[in-house]
Amino acid sequence: MTTTTARSTPLPASATHTKTAPPRRRRKVEGIYYLFLLPSLILFTLAITLPAVIGIFFSFTNSIGFGDWEFVGLINYVAMFSDPAILQSYLFTFGFAAVTVVVVNAIAFLLAVGLTARIRFKTGLRTIFVIPMVVSGIIIAYVFNFLFSNSLPVFGQTLGIGWLSESILASPDLAWIGIVIVTAWQAIPGTLLIYIAGLLSIPGEVYEAADLDGASKRQQLLRITVPLVSGYIFINVLLGFKNFLNAYDIIVGLTNGGPGTATRSIPMTIVTGFTGGDYAYQMANATIFFIIVIAVSALQLRITRGRNAI
């Protein structure tokens, strides 16, 4: 009995290669869309881009905001880095932003965990907690100014608490605490909403499986909740830090930069210089501050790109 072996016929070379998809053609944008974009582009250029370019130009001059001026080169920029007032404003602003972003995110995250749990009236509580977000910062500042300067000292005197018997806003060492409290009170609702959205996006089956495995609530929080909302945490931290660098209205309403210049932020220093005859000098300060904010924004985009966040 003879055995025959089937000989495989080799496939042609062209059949061994998979066909590649044809390159996708870029969709042509109709001109009407650019027409709708044009008004916004013109307004943005006239209201933001053009003033910024003019301001950067005058930062290389000795202009006081009007009248004659001359080019002075980098003198304004060099003088900035040896100016104690400007260095103090940068130190305060970055320290304030770092402390406030930690306070806001810690409280907002804990509140979000509580408001997404199985509790009664959580919808109503969510509504109450977001009220500070819709109130003007300057109004909030004046209300808390009255509380810190009048109500709390009276309360402290009644109870015999020495440190509470005087307004913390009058102390160069404690005024920043009041600013952090008021800023956090207004900023927590927005951060809270983002955390609630992140927590609600976590499938319930994940926690059910963790319960079956015997994981405690603390373990579920640290090993499930926090990793799954890490993208939201990064967004809140970076957005909050960038926003707190621009603190102005609440500081004006609480301390107006005082006592002395202890709580003067960078934006306050710039605005005060504009009205005090240091236009070109503070424009150099504003240019450096603008570069810093752009760097923080670029860092935010780079870190959050590709994360499971909004």
Secondary structure, DSSP 8 states (H G I E B T S, - for coil): ------------GGGGS-------------HHHHHHHHHHHHHHIIIIIHHHHHHHHHTTB---SSS---B-TTHHHHHHTT-HHHHHHHHHHHHHHHHHHHHHHHHHHHHHHHHTSS-TTHHHHHHHHTGGGGS-HHHHHHHHHHIIIIIHHHHHHHHT-TTTSS-GGG-TTTHHHHHHHHHHHHHHHHHHHHHHHHHHTS-HHHHHHHHHTT--HHHHIIIIIHHHTHHHHHHHHHHHHHHHHT--HHHHHHTTT-STTTT--HHHHHHHHHHTT-HHHHHHHHHHHHHHHHHHHHHHHHHHTTSS--
